[in-house]
């Protein structure tokens, strides 16, 4: 508590508290601690809120002072300041340009402008140069609080209609915060750095230009959006740009064309046309998962694609998830009104219906029910991304019906199960996030308390302390998210595990307990890969198209150097096929270098070249993808080696 009406008590991260005059700013607090901290300070956290060094503190609070070493806060400030500096630079170069909004986003920021002439890629270099001039001026950043009328009059006088509209849309009549970067001013909540020179001038880059409707409304003005990225140092910027270059090389859409895996077209948005090579990967992965699930004690089922809305109403999906569902209306014969159905967006309600067929005993639990369930969910066209974000997909889905007492053991078993699979597929490590109740949900707070507590306890009992992911649970229960990090540092959320007390209640699922009475099972929703489509996209990008040999759709091409070797080429192909290797012949009348180059672009792991010498010696010249050197080996040795490499890891 404050000592009197003119002082406040501030508590620091180490637990120590000190008294200051009410209205003290974090800058003054930092200066009171030490001169060096005052010079290094960039912002503060006050009662959990990111706080500008210039803002007064009028009540007792917890406080932490931040410097550039605090990556999260430093990046937020740098990117936010750069949005303002970029807008100032644009208006200094083209004064007639009107400004709108410029938020911080992941890795950077954007700002939307209203300008008659379109920006060009060459303009980005001009803007960057002006931004560095502003940074070098070390102009002070200051802030004031204005009432609404004063702000409207200011922006009206300066011909900034978008700012006027923003102010008029802010509810209530609370005062507005204004920021100046030197002479240039913007409406902004803050916080910001203390002068433009605090922004590292060699750690940002303007990336691209795009169109954007004002306030996302296609009936409003089309604005021009400039994107930028920024970090706390030039080495981090360099690493990020390198990652983007790598990501472009690994883009599954580009590799999908080169490897002839799949295509997509406008007549089927968000749906995939799998080509033979792509479908080979798909079925190999599905066969692998089927074997692992059988080994893990799962029974496999299959459920309908189109289900009457009545089931979705009972399950809660119609109320909580309808905007993501494809609705199907059918004129049933002799019906007075159309029957309303939906393509299933998920498999869980149908699995409950299978569970309900016939009496179940506690001795039947846990019952692990799996389905390679084809689902359809509406995604906005702008959110679709290759095979990573689609409308039609197949999950390696399963639901475990258990007692409450079995939750801990089943959680631990699934984490073990998932770990083996991820390791087989080349991912040694993964992170785990715990997602608790979302705003839109089914079930009482009491049920959610029980579900969250059970899942968290079970995860910790399995030796994992998950990262909290607030508000991101499913509408029916909390979940664990298993996050892979790929070869270039990107995170991919794949597997999930959810505890659900709600759906068995809503759909009236029961089992007979040891006491002879009816009890509700707990429903544990789980997916290991997530969707096959997305996981295959991740695999393609992780391996840059150079898939593990057992998953490569085209494993070996046997190429002739001379036409006299054609018969031996076919013999080698037959030998490899008999040994379980996917092999094909290339006996075209083309030079061997041409063939090698073409098949390397298609990411064929092994090319076996055959000429006069190989025919005579019954050998092959082995060239592996990514290697320049070739090695001549006996055919029987190569066959044995490739046969073993072609064997899925669970069958070795």
C-alpha positions in Angstrom: 0.0 0.0 0.0 1.1 3.6 -0.5 2.6 5.2 2.5 0.4 8.4 2.1 -1.6 10.1 -0.7 1.6 11.5 -2.3 3.6 8.4 -2.6 3.5 5.0 -4.2 5.3 1.7 -3.4 7.0 0.0 -6.3 8.0 -3.7 -6.0 10.9 -4.9 -8.1 11.4 -8.4 -9.5 13.7 -9.4 -6.7 10.9 -8.7 -4.2 12.3 -5.5 -2.8 9.9 -2.5 -2.6 10.7 1.2 -2.6 8.6 4.3 -2.1 8.4 7.1 -4.7 6.4 10.2 -5.2 3.1 9.6 -7.0 3.4 10.3 -10.7 7.0 9.0 -10.9 8.0 7.8 -14.3 9.9 4.6 -15.0 12.7 6.8 -16.4 13.0 8.5 -13.0 12.9 5.1 -11.2 15.7 3.8 -13.4 17.8 7.0 -12.7 17.2 6.6 -9.0 18.6 3.0 -9.2 21.8 3.9 -11.2 23.1 6.2 -13.9 24.0 3.2 -16.1 20.5 1.8 -15.9 19.0 5.2 -16.8 21.1 5.2 -20.0 20.3 1.6 -20.9 16.6 1.7 -20.0 14.1 1.5 -22.9 10.7 0.7 -21.2 9.2 -1.0 -18.1 6.6 -3.5 -17.2 4.1 -2.1 -14.7 1.6 -4.6 -13.2 2.1 -6.8 -16.3 1.6 -4.0 -18.8 4.3 -2.8 -21.1 5.0 0.8 -20.0 6.6 3.8 -21.7 9.5 5.4 -19.7 7.6 8.7 -19.8 4.3 7.5 -18.4 3.6 8.4 -14.8 2.8 5.8 -12.1 0.0 6.9 -9.8 -0.6 3.8 -7.7 1.3 1.0 -6.0 2.6 -1.5 -8.5 5.0 -4.2 -9.5 7.7 -2.9 -11.8 10.6 -4.2 -14.0 12.9 -2.0 -16.0 13.8 -3.2 -19.5 17.0 -2.8 -21.6 17.9 -3.9 -25.1 18.9 -7.2 -23.6 15.2 -8.0 -23.0 14.5 -9.4 -26.4 10.7 -9.4 -26.4 10.2 -5.9 -25.2 13.1 -4.5 -27.3 11.7 -6.0 -30.5 8.2 -4.7 -29.8 9.6 -1.1 -29.3 12.0 -1.2 -32.2 9.3 -2.5 -34.6 6.7 0.0 -33.3 9.1 2.9 -33.6 10.1 1.8 -37.1 6.5 1.9 -38.2 6.4 5.6 -37.2 9.8 6.3 -38.6 8.7 4.7 -41.9 5.5 6.7 -42.0 7.4 9.9 -41.3 9.9 9.1 -44.1 7.1 8.4 -46.6 5.5 11.8 -45.8 8.8 13.6 -46.0 9.4 12.2 -49.4 5.8 12.4 -50.7 4.0 15.0 -48.5 0.6 14.4 -50.0 0.5 10.9 -48.7 -2.1 10.2 -46.0 -1.4 7.8 -43.2 -3.7 5.3 -41.5 -2.4 2.5 -39.2 0.9 0.7 -38.6 0.8 -2.2 -36.2 3.6 -4.5 -35.0 3.4 -8.0 -36.4 5.5 -11.1 -36.1 9.1 -10.3 -36.9 8.3 -6.7 -38.0 5.5 -4.3 -38.8 3.5 -2.8 -41.6 1.9 0.6 -42.3 -1.0 1.4 -44.7 -0.8 4.5 -46.8 -3.2 6.4 -49.1 -1.2 7.6 -52.0 -2.3 8.3 -55.6 0.8 6.9 -57.2 1.7 3.3 -56.5 4.9 2.5 -54.6 7.5 0.6 -56.6 10.1 -1.8 -55.4 12.7 0.9 -56.1 10.8 3.2 -53.7 11.6 0.8 -50.8 15.3 1.6 -51.1 14.5 5.4 -51.1 12.3 5.0 -48.0 15.0 3.0 -46.2 17.6 5.6 -46.9 15.3 8.4 -45.5 14.5 6.2 -42.4 18.3 5.8 -41.6 18.6 9.6 -41.9 15.8 10.1 -39.3 17.4 7.5 -37.0 20.8 9.2 -37.2 19.2 12.6 -36.2 18.4 11.1 -32.8 15.2 13.1 -32.7 13.4 12.9 -29.3 10.3 10.8 -28.9 7.7 12.6 -26.8 4.1 11.9 -25.8 1.1 13.9 -24.7 -2.5 13.1 -23.7 -5.2 15.0 -25.6 -8.9 15.1 -25.4 -10.9 13.8 -28.4 -12.0 17.1 -29.8 -8.5 18.6 -29.8 -7.2 15.5 -31.7 -10.0 15.6 -34.2 -9.4 19.3 -34.9 -5.7 18.6 -35.3 -6.1 15.8 -37.8 -8.8 17.7 -39.7 -6.5 20.7 -40.1 -3.7 18.4 -41.3 -6.0 16.6 -43.9 -5.7 13.2 -42.2 -9.2 11.8 -42.6 -8.3 8.3 -41.6 -7.0 9.4 -38.2 -10.3 11.3 -37.7 -12.3 8.2 -38.5 -10.2 6.1 -36.1 -10.8 8.5 -33.3 -14.5 8.7 -33.9 -14.6 4.8 -33.8 -12.9 4.7 -30.4 -15.7 3.9 -27.8 -16.2 6.3 -24.9 -14.6 9.7 -24.4 -11.3 8.7 -22.8 -8.3 11.0 -23.5 -6.1 10.0 -26.5 -2.3 9.5 -26.4 -0.3 11.3 -29.1 3.3 10.6 -30.0 6.0 12.7 -31.7 9.1 11.3 -33.4 10.8 14.6 -33.9 8.4 16.9 -35.7 6.3 14.0 -37.0 3.2 13.0 -35.0 0.9 10.0 -34.8 -2.1 8.8 -32.7 -0.7 5.8 -30.8 -1.2 3.9 -27.5 2.6 3.3 -27.2 5.0 2.6 -25.6 7.9 3.8 -27.7 11.7 4.4 -27.3 13.0 7.7 -26.1 14.7 9.0 -29.3 15.0 7.7 -32.9 18.7 6.9 -32.4 17.8 4.0 -30.1 16.6 2.1 -33.2 19.4 -0.1 -34.6 19.8 1.4 -38.1 21.4 -1.7 -39.6 18.9 -4.3 -38.3 15.8 -3.6 -40.3 14.7 -4.0 -43.9 11.6 -3.1 -46.0 10.4 -6.3 -47.6 7.3 -5.8 -49.8 4.3 -3.8 -51.0 0.8 -5.1 -51.0 -2.8 -3.8 -51.4 -5.1 -3.6 -48.4 -8.6 -2.3 -48.1 -9.2 0.3 -45.4 -10.4 -1.5 -42.3 -10.6 -4.7 -44.3 -13.7 -3.6 -46.1 -13.8 -4.3 -49.8 -16.2 -1.3 -50.3 -13.7 1.1 -48.8 -10.5 2.6 -50.3 -7.7 0.4 -51.5 -4.5 1.4 -49.6 -0.9 0.5 -50.1 0.8 -1.5 -47.4 4.5 -1.6 -46.8 5.9 -4.5 -44.8 9.2 -4.4 -42.9 11.2 -6.7 -40.6 13.5 -5.7 -37.7 15.5 -7.1 -34.9 17.8 -6.0 -32.1 21.0 -6.5 -34.2 22.2 -6.9 -37.7 23.3 -10.5 -37.2 19.7 -11.5 -36.2 18.4 -9.7 -39.3 21.0 -11.5 -41.5 19.9 -14.9 -39.9 16.2 -14.1 -40.6 16.8 -13.1 -44.2 18.9 -16.3 -44.6 16.0 -18.3 -43.2 13.6 -16.7 -45.7 16.0 -17.7 -48.5 16.0 -21.2 -47.3 12.3 -21.3 -46.9 11.8 -20.2 -50.5 14.1 -23.0 -51.6 12.1 -25.5 -49.5 8.7 -24.2 -50.4 6.5 -27.3 -50.7 4.5 -25.8 -53.5 7.7 -25.2 -55.6 9.0 -28.7 -54.7 5.6 -30.3 -55.3 5.8 -29.1 -58.9 9.4 -30.2 -59.4 8.8 -33.6 -57.9 5.4 -33.9 -59.6 3.6 -34.6 -56.3 0.3 -32.7 -56.5 -1.5 -29.7 -57.9 -4.4 -27.5 -56.9 -6.8 -25.5 -59.1 -9.5 -22.9 -58.7 -12.4 -25.4 -59.4 -11.6 -27.1 -56.1 -10.3 -24.4 -53.7 -8.4 -25.9 -50.7 -8.6 -29.4 -52.2 -5.6 -31.4 -53.4 -5.2 -33.3 -56.7 -2.6 -36.0 -55.7 -0.4 -37.2 -58.5 1.1 -40.7 -58.4 4.4 -39.6 -56.8 2.6 -37.6 -54.1 0.0 -40.4 -53.4 2.9 -42.8 -52.9 4.2 -40.6 -50.1 0.7 -40.4 -48.7 0.0 -44.1 -48.7 3.5 -45.0 -47.3 2.9 -42.7 -44.4 -0.6 -44.0 -43.9 0.6 -47.6 -43.9 3.3 -46.7 -41.4 0.7 -45.1 -39.1 -1.7 -48.0 -39.4 1.0 -50.4 -38.3 2.0 -48.2 -35.4 -1.6 -47.8 -34.3 -2.3 -51.6 -34.4 0.9 -52.1 -32.4 -0.4 -49.4 -29.9 -3.7 -51.2 -29.3 -6.0 -49.2 -31.5 -9.0 -50.5 -33.4 -9.6 -48.8 -36.7 -13.1 -47.6 -37.8 -14.6 -45.5 -40.6 -17.5 -43.1 -40.3 -19.8 -41.2 -42.8 -18.8 -38.1 -44.6 -22.2 -36.5 -44.5 -24.1 -36.4 -41.3 -27.5 -34.9 -40.3 -27.4 -31.6 -38.5 -29.2 -33.2 -35.5 -26.0 -35.0 -34.5 -24.0 -31.7 -34.8 -26.6 -29.9 -32.7 -26.4 -32.5 -30.0 -22.6 -32.5 -30.0 -22.4 -28.7 -29.9 -20.6 -28.2 -33.2 -23.7 -26.6 -34.8 -23.7 -23.9 -32.2 -19.9 -23.5 -31.7 -18.4 -24.4 -35.0 -21.0 -23.9 -37.7 -19.1 -21.1 -39.5 -16.3 -23.6 -40.3 -18.7 -26.3 -41.6 -19.9 -27.0 -45.2 -23.7 -27.3 -45.1 -25.4 -29.8 -47.5 -29.2 -29.4 -48.2 -30.9 -32.4 -49.8 -34.5 -32.7 -51.1 -35.4 -36.0 -49.6 -38.1 -38.0 -51.4 -41.6 -37.1 -50.2 -40.1 -34.8 -47.5 -42.0 -31.5 -46.8 -38.7 -29.7 -46.2 -35.1 -30.0 -47.2 -32.9 -32.3 -45.0 -30.0 -30.3 -43.7 -26.7 -32.1 -43.3 -23.0 -31.1 -43.0 -19.8 -32.5 -44.3 -18.0 -33.7 -41.1 -15.4 -31.2 -39.9 -14.1 -33.7 -37.4 -14.6 -37.3 -36.5 -15.4 -37.3 -32.7 -19.2 -37.3 -32.6 -19.3 -40.2 -35.0 -16.8 -42.1 -32.8 -19.1 -41.6 -29.8 -22.0 -43.1 -31.8 -19.9 -46.2 -32.5 -19.0 -46.4 -28.8 -22.7 -46.3 -27.9 -23.5 -49.4 -30.0 -23.9 -52.2 -27.5 -23.2 -52.1 -23.7 -19.6 -51.2 -22.7 -18.0 -52.4 -19.5 -15.2 -50.8 -17.5 -13.3 -53.9 -18.5 -13.5 -52.6 -22.2 -11.7 -49.4 -21.2 -9.5 -47.8 -22.3 -10.9 -48.3 -25.8 -8.6 -46.7 -28.4 -10.6 -46.0 -31.6 -8.7 -44.7 -34.6 -9.8 -43.4 -38.1 -8.0 -42.0 -41.0 -10.9 -39.6 -41.2 -11.5 -37.4 -44.2 -12.8 -34.0 -43.0 -13.9 -30.7 -44.6 -13.6 -27.3 -42.9 -14.3 -23.9 -44.4 -11.1 -21.8 -44.4 -11.2 -18.3 -46.0 -9.6 -18.3 -49.4 -6.9 -15.8 -48.2 -5.9 -18.3 -45.5 -5.3 -21.2 -47.8 -1.7 -22.1 -48.3 -0.6 -25.0 -50.6 -1.2 -28.3 -48.8 -0.4 -26.8 -45.4 -3.8 -25.0 -45.0 -6.6 -26.6 -46.9 -10.4 -27.2 -46.8 -10.3 -31.0 -47.4 -7.9 -33.2 -45.4 -7.4 -36.5 -43.6 -6.5 -36.8 -40.0 -4.7 -39.6 -38.3 -7.4 -39.2 -35.7 -8.2 -41.3 -32.6 -10.4 -41.1 -29.6 -9.6 -43.0 -26.4 -12.6 -43.8 -24.2 -11.3 -44.1 -20.6 -12.1 -43.7 -16.9 -10.9 -40.7 -15.1 -8.3 -42.9 -13.3 -6.8 -43.9 -16.7 -6.2 -40.3 -17.9 -2.7 -40.1 -16.5 -1.5 -43.5 -17.9 -3.1 -42.8 -21.3 -1.5 -39.4 -21.5 1.9 -40.8 -20.8 1.4 -43.6 -23.3 0.4 -41.2 -26.0 3.5 -39.1 -25.4 5.6 -42.2 -25.7 3.8 -43.3 -28.8 4.2 -39.9 -30.5 7.9 -39.6 -29.5 8.6 -42.9 -31.4 6.8 -41.8 -34.5 8.4 -38.3 -34.6 11.8 -39.9 -34.2 11.2 -42.3 -37.0 10.2 -39.4 -39.2 13.3 -37.4 -38.4 12.2 -35.2 -35.5 14.2 -35.9 -32.4 12.8 -33.1 -30.3 9.4 -31.4 -29.8 7.9 -28.8 -27.5 4.6 -29.2 -25.7 2.0 -26.4 -25.2 -0.9 -26.5 -22.8 -4.0 -24.8 -24.2 -6.7 -24.0 -21.7 -10.4 -22.9 -22.0 -11.3 -20.6 -24.9 -14.0 -17.8 -24.7 -16.4 -19.8 -26.9 -16.8 -23.2 -25.2 -19.2 -25.9 -24.1 -19.5 -27.2 -20.6 -19.5 -25.6 -17.1 -16.5 -24.0 -15.5 -16.6 -26.9 -13.0 -16.2 -29.4 -15.8 -13.4 -27.3 -17.4 -11.6 -27.0 -14.0 -11.6 -30.8 -13.7 -10.5 -31.4 -17.3 -7.7 -28.8 -17.2 -6.4 -30.1 -13.8 -6.5 -33.7 -15.1 -4.6 -33.0 -18.3 -2.0 -30.8 -16.7 -1.3 -33.3 -13.9 -1.0 -36.1 -16.3 1.4 -34.2 -18.5 3.6 -33.4 -15.5 3.5 -37.0 -14.4 4.8 -37.9 -17.8 7.9 -35.7 -17.0 6.9 -32.8 -19.2 6.4 -29.2 -18.1 4.3 -27.6 -20.9 4.3 -24.0 -22.0 1.0 -22.3 -21.3 -1.0 -21.3 -24.4 -3.9 -19.3 -22.9 -7.4 -19.5 -24.4 -6.5 -21.8 -27.3 -8.2 -25.0 -26.2 -10.9 -26.7 -28.2 -14.5 -25.6 -27.5 -15.1 -29.0 -25.6 -11.9 -29.3 -23.7 -8.3 -28.3 -23.0 -5.5 -29.7 -25.1 -1.8 -30.4 -25.5 -0.2 -29.2 -28.7 3.0 -30.9 -29.8 5.3 -28.5 -31.7 8.1 -29.5 -34.0 11.0 -27.3 -35.0 12.2 -27.8 -38.5 15.7 -27.6 -40.0 15.6 -23.8 -40.4 14.1 -23.0 -37.0 10.4 -22.8 -37.9 7.8 -24.2 -35.5 5.0 -26.5 -36.6 2.1 -27.5 -34.4 1.2 -31.1 -35.4 0.0 -33.5 -32.7 -2.7 -32.8 -30.2 -4.1 -34.5 -27.1 -7.4 -33.3 -25.5 -9.3 -34.2 -22.4 -13.1 -34.0 -23.0 -15.8 -34.5 -20.3 -18.3 -32.6 -22.4 -19.0 -34.6 -25.5 -19.7 -38.0 -23.7 -22.3 -36.1 -21.6 -23.9 -34.3 -24.6 -24.1 -37.5 -26.6 -25.1 -39.7 -23.7 -22.2 -42.2 -23.8 -22.0 -44.6 -20.9 -20.3 -47.7 -19.6 -21.1 -50.1 -16.8 -18.8 -49.7 -13.9 -17.5 -52.2 -11.4 -20.4 -51.2 -9.2 -22.9 -52.2 -11.8 -24.0 -48.6 -12.4 -23.8 -46.4 -15.5 -20.9 -44.0 -15.7 -19.7 -41.5 -18.2 -16.4 -42.2 -20.0 -13.8 -39.6 -20.5 -13.0 -38.9 -24.1 -9.4 -38.3 -25.0 -9.0 -36.8 -28.5 -5.6 -37.4 -30.1 -3.8 -36.9 -33.4 -0.2 -37.7 -33.9 0.7 -36.2 -37.3 -2.4 -33.9 -37.4 -3.4 -34.0 -41.0 -1.5 -36.1 -43.6 -1.6 -33.2 -46.0 0.0 -30.7 -43.7 2.5 -33.2 -42.3 3.6 -34.1 -45.8 4.1 -30.4 -46.5 6.2 -30.1 -43.4 8.3 -33.2 -44.4 8.9 -31.8 -47.8 10.1 -28.5 -46.4 12.1 -30.1 -43.6 14.0 -32.2 -46.0 14.0 -29.7 -48.9 12.5 -32.4 -51.0 15.2 -34.9 -50.2 12.9 -37.2 -48.3 14.2 -40.2 -46.2 14.8 -43.0 -48.7 11.9 -45.2 -47.5 9.5 -42.3 -48.1 10.9 -41.1 -51.4 8.3 -41.7 -54.1 11.0 -42.3 -56.7 13.8 -44.1 -55.0 16.1 -45.1 -57.8 16.5 -44.3 -61.5 18.7 -46.6 -63.5 20.0 -44.6 -66.5 21.8 -45.9 -69.6 25.0 -44.2 -70.8 24.8 -46.0 -74.1 22.0 -47.9 -75.8 24.0 -51.1 -75.7 23.4 -51.1 -72.0 19.6 -51.0 -72.2 19.0 -54.7 -71.5 21.2 -54.6 -68.4 19.4 -51.4 -67.3 16.1 -53.4 -67.4 17.7 -56.3 -65.5 18.9 -54.0 -62.8 15.5 -52.4 -62.4 13.8 -55.8 -62.1 16.4 -56.9 -59.5 15.8 -53.8 -57.4 12.0 -54.1 -57.7 12.2 -57.7 -56.5 14.1 -56.5 -53.5 11.4 -54.0 -52.6 13.0 -50.9 -54.1 11.0 -48.4 -56.2 13.1 -48.4 -59.3 12.6 -47.1 -62.9 14.6 -47.1 -66.1 15.7 -44.2 -68.2 16.9 -45.5 -71.5 16.2 -42.3 -73.5 18.6 -41.3 -76.2 20.0 -38.4 -74.0 23.4 -37.7 -72.6 23.9 -39.0 -69.1 24.6 -35.5 -67.6 21.2 -34.4 -68.9 19.5 -37.4 -67.3 21.3 -36.8 -64.0 20.4 -33.1 -63.9 16.7 -33.8 -64.6 16.3 -36.5 -62.0 18.3 -34.5 -59.4 15.7 -31.6 -59.9 13.0 -34.3 -59.3 14.8 -35.2 -56.0 15.4 -38.8 -56.9 17.7 -40.1 -54.1 19.9 -42.5 -56.1 20.8 -42.6 -59.8 22.5 -45.7 -61.1 24.4 -45.1 -64.3 25.2 -48.0 -66.6 27.6 -48.2 -69.5 29.8 -50.8 -71.3 32.1 -51.3 -68.3 29.1 -51.8 -65.8 27.6 -54.4 -68.2 30.8 -56.3 -68.4 31.5 -56.2 -64.7 27.9 -56.5 -63.5 28.3 -53.3 -61.5 26.5 -50.0 -61.3 27.9 -46.4 -61.0 26.1 -44.9 -57.9 25.4 -41.2 -57.7 23.5 -40.0 -54.6 21.4 -36.9 -54.5 23.6 -33.9 -53.5 26.9 -35.7 -54.0 29.1 -34.9 -57.0 31.2 -38.1 -56.8 30.1 -41.4 -58.1 31.1 -44.8 -56.9 31.2 -48.1 -58.9 29.8 -51.0 -56.8 28.7 -54.6 -57.5 25.0 -54.9 -58.3 24.3 -57.4 -55.5 26.0 -55.1 -52.9 24.0 -52.1 -54.0 20.7 -54.1 -54.1 21.2 -55.3 -50.5 22.1 -51.8 -49.3 19.1 -50.1 -51.1 16.7 -52.8 -50.0 17.5 -52.2 -46.4 17.3 -48.4 -46.8 13.8 -48.8 -48.5 12.4 -50.7 -45.4 10.3 -48.4 -43.2 11.9 -47.8 -39.8 9.3 -49.8 -37.8 10.0 -52.9 -39.9 13.7 -52.9 -39.5 
